Amino acid sequence: MKILYISYFYPPLGGPAVLRNLKTVRYLSEAGAKITLLTIDEIEYAYWDPSLSLLCREDKLIRTPSWDPMALLRKLFGKNKSTSGYIYKKSPESLKLFMRRLYPIDDKIGWLPHLLKAGRIELQSGAYDLIFVSCGPFSSAIAAYKLAEEFQLPLVVDYRDYWTLLTDYDLMGNPFKRHFSKAWEKRILGRADLIVSATKGIAEDLAKHFDPQLKDKTFLLFNGHDEEDFKDIPSERPSSEHFTLAYFGNIYARRSLKYLYRAIEEMDREKLIPANLRILLYGNFNREVYDEIEKSGIKERISVQNQVPHREALAKMQQADALILVINSSSPKGTLTSKIFEYLRIARPILAMVPQKSEAAELLKECGIKTICPMESVSAIKICLSKLFDDRDRKIELSPALTKYERRRQVYQLFGRLEELIHT
């Protein structure tokens, strides 16, 4: 099986999108696929993890230039990468959102001409069995659609997130862009021979809003956890000197920790907080996160830590008394952050500030997590925090329900589905 795999996000970039693509390519290759990976050249990005490059297993890697803002920012300040990084991280989210809304489809559409050119050259050079595109950016799905039509190949579209059905973060900005994007989404879904979805909710919503028959050509590939990542990582324990709440990853869109800060501030006044409580935030955060810390009233308890490589992050998760998970209540039901699986696999307590009627809450309950509360409810957060403080010494057992979400297991099942596709 020979696959042209298209993904904007790939090592040495880091983050959940990169991990999903890295693991999918790695285990499809291990199962027997020959994969040519078509991705972006250098861009400006918040998460870099060069250690992930050592895990890549594609047969051939093709990098192309782009005219999208992230690539242009790196080109403009190429000799001074710290300047470009500073501009990107310190720009307010409102400005970034304004810029994203200026482009048709999405702000990565400047990659499309280069992607089409490189894809055509590669497909003309040898026989391929299918085209696999990982979205977002969803503009790359337009290129995959055009290449699939031109070379009469099966098309597989991987939905890591919502496109036009995203309800809590308006990337469209105007009715014309939404209508134009929705028309393209409908066309791509109709042409796709297989739709891979990162959550049940995304799959169900696509079938509900576009075509009920889409469920017959949908495969669920949860982000899951990878047992390989947990081999030989140093065994760590929480510090006896602190009660540590730790967060790993980015905080964006409508997600916020300000309600958690308010809950802690109130409990502090009520003398219900351990004196040694601290909050560690691991990652590269935007300006709004630092503004929230300054206004929190508990900034002396909060420490922002540098982003660390993926395996080191897994080791540090073990040092937390509880891990913070946050999803705003206006998110679609099918929103499921990738860190949830690694949090569960680490088997540490979780302060899950997620909507009660959501796929994330269902998964957490399935795995035995009970400290679940809305992100925006200070009173509910206080109840969960009290339980975490009281149960500090309780041992957390690894849930057997996690087995079916293991990455290698899932990708091998996907390989079988792809074999069926190309043979029919």
N, C-alpha and C positions, 0 to 999 in steps of 0.2 A: 504494500500500500504506500503510495507516494502522495504526500500532502503539501500543498502550498499554504502555510500557516501565516496569517497576517495579524500582527499585534503592534500597536503603538508603544505599549508598555512592556519592557523586557530588560533584564540586567544589562548594564550595571545599575539601572534604576532599582529602587526598592519600593516596598509597599504592597498592599493586598492584591492589586491588579497584576503586578509583576509576578508575585508568588503563584497566582492562579495559572498564568500562562507558562511560567517556568515548570511547574509540576505537571501540567497537562502535556506539554511537549516532552518532558523527561520520561513520563510513564507510557505515553503513546509510542515513543521511540523504543523503550524497553520491551514493549509488547510486540514490536516488529515493524512499526511504521518508519518510513524514510521521510524526514520532514525538512523542508526548506523554510526557514524563518525569515519573514520580511518585516523589518522594523525600522525605527527612526534612528537618525544619527544624533549627535550631541544636542541636548536641549537644556533649558533651565528647569530644574525640578527640585521639590522640597526633600525628596527621599532618595538617597544614594546608598547602595549596599553592594560594593564590588565583590564581596565574598560570595554572592549568589552566582556570579559568572562561572565559578568553579563547578557548579551543579548543572550547567547547561548541557544538553545532549542532542541538540538538533544536528542534522546531517550537514546542513549548509546554512550560513547566516549572511543575509544581505541587509546592509544599512543604507538608507537613502536620506538625502537632505529634505528639508521642508520649508514652507513659507508661513508656518503658523507662529503665533506670538511667542511660544516657549522656545522655539528654535531661533527665531529672529533675535530674541533677548540674549541668548547665548552668543550668537554671532556678533551682535553689537558690542558686547562687553567680553568677548572671547579672551582677551589678554588679561582681564581682571575679573575672574569668576566670582570673587567675593562681592564685587559691586553688583553684578547681576543677581546673585543670590539674595543680597540685602534688599534690592529693589523688589524682587518677587515676594519675599517673606513679609516685608514691612508695608507693602501696598494694602490699603483697606479692602476688605472683601467686597464692599459696594462698588469700588472701582473695577475690580476683577470681574464681577458679575456684569457690569455695564459693558466691558470689553467683550465678554463672551457672547452677549446678546447681539452685538453688531454683525456677527457672521451668519450666513445661511447655514443651516443644519447645526454646526457647532464650530468652535474656534480652532479646531484642528483640520478644517477643510483645506487649508494651505498645503497639507501633506498629500492630498488626493492626486494632483498631476504627477508627482514623483512616484507615488505608489502605483499608479496605473502604468507608467512607463516601465518601471522595474518589473512589475508583474507580467506584463506582456513579453518582455525580453526573456524572462525565466520560463514562462509557459511555452514559448516558441522553441526553447532549447531542449525540451524533453517531455516525455509523457507523464502527466499527473493524473491521479485518480479523483481528487477533489480539492476544493478550496475551503479553508476553515478560517473564519474571521472572528476575532475576539473584540467585543464592543462593550464600552466606548473606547475611543470616540466612535460615534455611529456614522460619521462621514466615511470612515474606512469601510463600512458595510456597503456603501454605494460603489466604491471601487471593486470590492469583491463581487458584487452583483454584476457589474459591467464585465468583469473578467470571466465570470461563470457563463454569462450569456455569449460572449465572444468566442470562448473556447469550448462551449457546450459541456461543462463539467458540473457535477453535483456541488451544491453550496450548503455549507454548514455555518450557522450564525450563532455565536455564543453571547448570550445576554448576561453580563455580569451585573447589570443594573437596569433600571427603567430608562426608557427613552422619552417619548411624548407622553407617556402615562405617569411620569414623575409629577407628583402633586404638591410636594412641600418645598420645592426649590425651583422657581420659575426661570429656567434657562432660555426660554423662548423670547419673552419680552413683548411680543406683539402677535396678533392673530394670524397675520400673513405667514410669519416664520413657523408658527405651530401648524398651520394648514399644510404648508409646503413639506415640513418634516413628516407629518402624519401620512401624507400621500406617499412619500418615499418609504416610510416604515411599512405601510400596507403592501407596497409593491415588493419589498425585500422579503417580507414574511411569506407572501404568496409564492415567490420563487424559491425560497429556501427548501431544501430537501430534508434538513434536520435542524431543529432549533434546540440549542443547549441552554438550559436555564440554571442560574445559580441558586434560585429559591423556588419553592412551590408557588408562592404568591405571584411572582413575575409570570410564570407559566399560566396560571389561572387567569390573571388579568389580561394577558395577550389573547387568550382564547375568548374571553368574555367580550372584549372591546373590538376585536378584529375578525375572528372566525372561529367558531366552536371546534372546527375540524383540526385546528392547529395542535390540539392536545394529542392527536394521533401521531404527530411527527415531532414530539417534544421529548427531550431526555433531561432528567434532573442531574446536574453535576454540582453538588454543594461544594463550597470552598474547603470545608473539612479540615482535618489535621493530617500531618504526614508523620508516621511513626519513625521514618528515617531521621527526621529533625530532632528526635528526642533521644537518639542513641548517643551515648558518651557525652551528653551535656553535664556540666558539673552539678552535683546535687547541692542545693542551697536550702536554707531555712530562714524564716522571718527573724529579724533581730529582736532580742529580748529588751533592747533599749528603747524601742519605738513600737507604736502600733501604726503600721504603714498601709495606707490606701494608695494603690498605684494604677496609673493609666498609661496605656501604650498606643501610639498611633496618632492620627490627626483629629482635629475637632473642626468641623466646617458646617456650612449651611446653617440650619436652625438648631444644631446641637450646641449645648451649653452646660457648663458646670456651675453656673452662678446659683442655681437652686441648691445644689449640694453644699456650696460655700455658706449659703444662708442658713441651711439646716445645722451645719456644724457651729456656726456663730451663735445660733439660738441655744443649742445644747451646751455650748461652752458657758454661756451666761447662767444656764440652769445647773451647771456643774455635773453634766452627764457625759462629758468627753474625757477620755484618758489624757492625762497631762502630757504624755509623750506622743500624741497623735501627730502624724505628718502625712502630707499628700505629695507624692512624686509623680510628675508628668514627664514621660519619656517621648521625645519626638521633636520635630521642627514645627513650631506653631505660628499661626498668623497673629497679626497685631491685636485682634479682638480678644484673643485668649489672654494676652498680657494685660489688656485693659480690665478684663474681668477680675484678674488676680489683684490688681491695684485697688479695685473697688470692693473687694470681698470682705474686708474687715478681719480676715484671718491670714493675710499674706505671709506672715511670719511662719505659718505652718506649711506653706506651699513652696515646692522647689521644682523648677523646670530643669530636667536632665537632658543632656545631649542625646540625639538619636544614636542607637547602637545597632550593630549588625543583627540579623534575624536570630541566629542561634544564641547570641549573647542576651537578646531580649527574652528568649524563652527561659534562660537561666535566671535572669533577674525577676521574672514573674514569680518564681518560687519564693523569693524573699518578701513578697507582700503578704500581709495578714488578710487583705481582701483586694480583689481586682475590680476596677471600675469599668462598667460598660454603660454606654449612653446612646439612646436613640430617641429623638423627639417624637411626641405623640401625633404630630401631623404627618409623619412618614407613612408611605403606603404599607399595608399589612405585610407585604412580602419583603420588607427591608430586613436584611440579615447580615450584620457586619461579619467579616471573615475572622476577626480576632476572637469571636465567641467560641469557636471550636478549639482554638489553642488554649484559651482560658479554661475550658472544660477539661481538656487533656492534661493540663498542669495540675488539676485537682486542688485548686485553692478556692476559698470562699469568693463569691462574686456579689458585688453590689450592682444589681442589674436595674438600671434606671431606663426601662423600656416600656412601651405600651402594653397593658395587660392583655389585650386581645390582638396579639401580633404573632407572626411566625417565630420571632425571636423568643417571646415568652413561652410559646409552646415547646420549643426545643429545650429551653432552660428547665422547665417543669419536667419534661421527659427525662432529663438527666439529674433530677433531684434537687435543683436549685429553688429555694423558696424566698430568698430576699429579693423580690421583684417589686418595683414601684415606678410610677410615672416620673419622667425626668423633671416635670414642672411642679410636682407636689412636694413642698417642703415637709409637710406633716408626715407623708408616707415615707419619705427618705429618712426622717428621724426614727421611725419605727424600725426600718430595716437596719439602720446603723446600730441601734440599741441591741438588736438581735445579734449582729456581728460582734459587737463588743462582748456580749454575754457568752457567746459560743467560741471565743477566741481559741481555746485549746481543743475544740472538737475536731477529730480527724475526718477529713473528706475522702470518701471512697471514689475511685474512678468508676464512672457509670458504664455498664456494658452496652448501653444504648449508643455509645459513641462509635462502636465498631463499624457500623454501616456507613459512617461518614468519613472513613479513612481515605485519603487521597488516592493511593495506589489502587486500592480495591475499586473505587469509583471509576478511575480512568481506564482500567482494564475492561470494565463493563462498557464504557464508551467505545473502546476499540472494537469490541464485538458488534456494537450497533453500527459503527462505521463500515465494518466488513460487510454486514448485511446490506448496507446502503449501496456500496459500490458493486456488489454482485447482483443487485436487482435493478 
